[in-house]
Amino acid sequence: MTISNSIQTWVGTVLAVQANFYRVRLDPPQAGEGLEQSELLCTRRARLKKLGQQVMVGDRAIVEEPDWMGQRGAIAEVLPRQSELERPPIANADQVLLVFAMADPVIDVYQLSRFLVAIESTGLKIIPCLSKADLVTARERREWCDRLQQWGYSAIAISVQTGVGLERLRHQLERRITVLAGPSGVGKSSLINAFAPHLDLRVGEISDHWRKGKHTTRHVELFELPQGGLLADTPGFSQPTLSYLPEDLIHAFPEGRERLASHNCQFKDCLHKDEPNCAVRDSWERYGDYLEFLEEAIAYQTQLRRSRNPESRLKLQSQQNGTSTYEPKLETKRYRRTSRRTQQQSLNHLYDEAQE
């Protein structure tokens, strides 16, 4: 805590953002110095709003105590960020814990691959976590872990019910800010409850018809873990967006990076699709996913170029198989209601003509 011009200030971490309020956890050495609580409910200084400074979950911030309300604070400054995610909006994260259930619902391989590629764009460490390990055999667990190892990831199989793998995972979460990601219904809230039972988060059910999870998390929030570290629960979604340049997409696949490091393609601008003497093509399991994502990336870049043309009218259309394409928009005429003043003038004009 510092005191300047009779205004007390503290440094803390933003744990949650709801409406125009921010819940900030003060750093331990400062808590108790002039305050009875270790957390403050804060607003944002008008100066930051004028500057367009967004306050995100995970931000390190300087908090002032307003003169008009001693039990609330005001965020006066946001410290420089080490990392920043747009979706979900989280600052200063160290790693992403990607959770997929091995059963109920079963793993969608295409969806898992898409999540991994999307998260690669963040530059953060990825920890694949296979939950509900108690619902499958030991052989199935080994096969899935071996499969992900071939993709370039070291996966952890866990079970909240039996405790399998939880201790190993706990060590990887200590003293770090971890973003919890994955589709709905895979056990993210149950996992948080296992590490921090005092939170007692609501756990969603599985849809009997679709065998998919129901959304339970509505906003991003950081939860403190008893062993140290912060865990960010995020709303589940099924198809994360991909925003790669076609030439950069191959670097989102560890298998592709490994092959590029050991071999050189004939062309520097090789897209690893149908070029001759390509060192990457046709030799790994997820190559089919790469080709599909590549077509999406090419379509996205084409749409961006055409969007600069006022005559271009394209829209993103999602297909049932999870792919996306760009299709022409239907042209619709826009009608504007005639103002009452114009209507009155027209009536007056007709009346004058009738009088003549």
Beta strands, then each sheet from edge to edge (+ up, - down):
strand 1: 2-4
strand 2: 7-18
strand 3: 21-26
strand 4: 39-44
strand 5: 60-64
strand 6: 72-78
strand 7: 84-85
strand 8: 90-91
strand 9: 95-101
strand 10: 125-131
strand 11: 156-157
strand 12: 177-181
strand 13: 221-224
strand 14: 230-233
strand 15: 314-318
strand 16: 324-328
sheet 1: 1+ 2- 3+ 4- 6- 5+
sheet 2: 7+ 8-
sheet 3: 11+ 10+ 9+ 12+ 14+ 13-
sheet 4: 15+ 16-
end
